[in-house]
Amino acid sequence: QVQLVESGGGLVQAGGSLRLSCTDSNNIINRDAMAWFRQAPGKQRQRIAEITRTGRTDYEDSVTGRFVISRDTAKNTIYLQMDHLKPEDTAVYYCNAILAYYPWGQGTQVTVST
């Protein structure tokens, strides 16, 4: 069974940076189009960044220019580099296929303080 594991979250001040990582147990990251999602308290989970199998990327408007998604095929890992963080970026961050058809992992908490 596919198991997605996210890491790299934490507490950071506004304007700071974090890099999130996601790996899996079945090498799906290297075979599938992947995405990062986030869920803020009281809100629905939202897809914020995606990367296709060919490396094309796309971003939700609120993170464009601040976040970068990338894939390291040798490490079977996708990353989310987050710069210029804002308090409104506070959420639990998850990775999944773009269409989110794999079981959700536990996510990683990102908290941005003012």
C-alpha positions in Angstrom: 0.0 0.0 0.0 1.2 3.5 -0.8 2.4 5.4 2.2 3.2 9.1 1.7 5.4 10.7 4.3 5.8 14.4 4.7 8.4 16.2 6.7 10.1 19.6 7.2 7.4 21.6 8.8 7.9 23.8 11.8 7.4 27.2 13.4 8.9 30.1 11.5 8.6 33.9 11.6 6.9 35.8 8.8 9.3 36.3 6.0 11.2 33.2 6.8 11.6 30.0 4.8 11.1 26.3 5.1 11.6 23.3 2.8 9.1 20.4 2.9 9.9 16.9 1.7 7.7 14.1 0.7 8.7 10.5 0.0 6.7 7.3 -0.5 7.1 3.6 -0.1 6.2 2.5 -3.6 8.2 4.8 -5.9 5.0 6.5 -7.1 6.7 9.9 -6.8 8.9 9.1 -9.7 6.0 7.7 -11.8 3.1 10.0 -11.1 2.2 13.7 -11.4 2.4 15.0 -7.8 1.2 17.9 -5.9 1.4 19.7 -2.5 -1.8 20.5 -0.7 -2.5 22.3 2.5 -5.3 22.5 4.9 -5.7 25.5 7.2 -7.9 25.3 10.4 -11.5 25.4 9.5 -10.8 25.3 5.7 -10.9 22.7 3.0 -7.8 21.1 1.8 -6.4 23.0 -1.2 -3.9 22.1 -3.9 -1.2 24.7 -4.1 1.6 23.4 -6.2 1.9 20.6 -8.8 4.6 19.0 -10.9 4.0 16.7 -13.9 6.0 13.7 -14.8 7.8 15.9 -17.3 8.6 18.5 -14.7 6.1 21.1 -15.7 5.0 23.0 -12.6 2.0 25.1 -11.7 1.0 27.0 -8.6 -2.0 28.4 -6.9 -2.1 32.2 -7.1 -1.4 32.9 -3.4 1.9 31.0 -3.5 3.1 31.9 -7.0 6.5 33.5 -6.8 7.1 32.4 -3.2 6.9 28.6 -3.4 8.8 26.2 -5.7 8.0 22.5 -6.1 10.7 20.1 -7.3 11.4 16.4 -7.7 14.6 14.5 -7.0 14.1 11.2 -8.8 17.3 9.7 -7.3 15.8 10.2 -3.9 12.2 9.5 -4.8 11.3 12.7 -3.1 9.4 15.9 -3.9 10.1 19.1 -2.2 8.3 22.4 -1.6 10.6 25.3 -1.0 8.7 28.0 0.7 10.1 31.5 1.0 8.7 34.8 2.2 6.2 32.9 4.4 3.1 34.7 5.6 0.9 34.0 8.6 -1.8 32.9 6.2 0.4 30.1 5.0 -0.1 28.4 8.4 -1.6 25.0 7.7 -0.9 21.3 7.6 0.8 20.4 4.4 0.4 17.2 2.5 1.6 15.6 -0.7 -0.4 13.4 -3.0 -0.9 12.8 -6.7 -2.4 15.8 -8.5 -5.8 14.0 -8.4 -5.2 13.0 -4.8 -6.1 9.3 -5.3 -3.6 7.9 -2.8 -4.2 7.6 0.9 -3.3 10.8 2.7 -0.2 10.8 4.9 0.0 12.5 8.3 1.1 15.8 6.8 3.5 18.3 8.3 2.5 21.3 10.3 3.7 24.7 9.2 3.1 27.6 11.5 4.1 31.2 10.6 4.1 33.7 13.3 3.8 37.5 13.0 
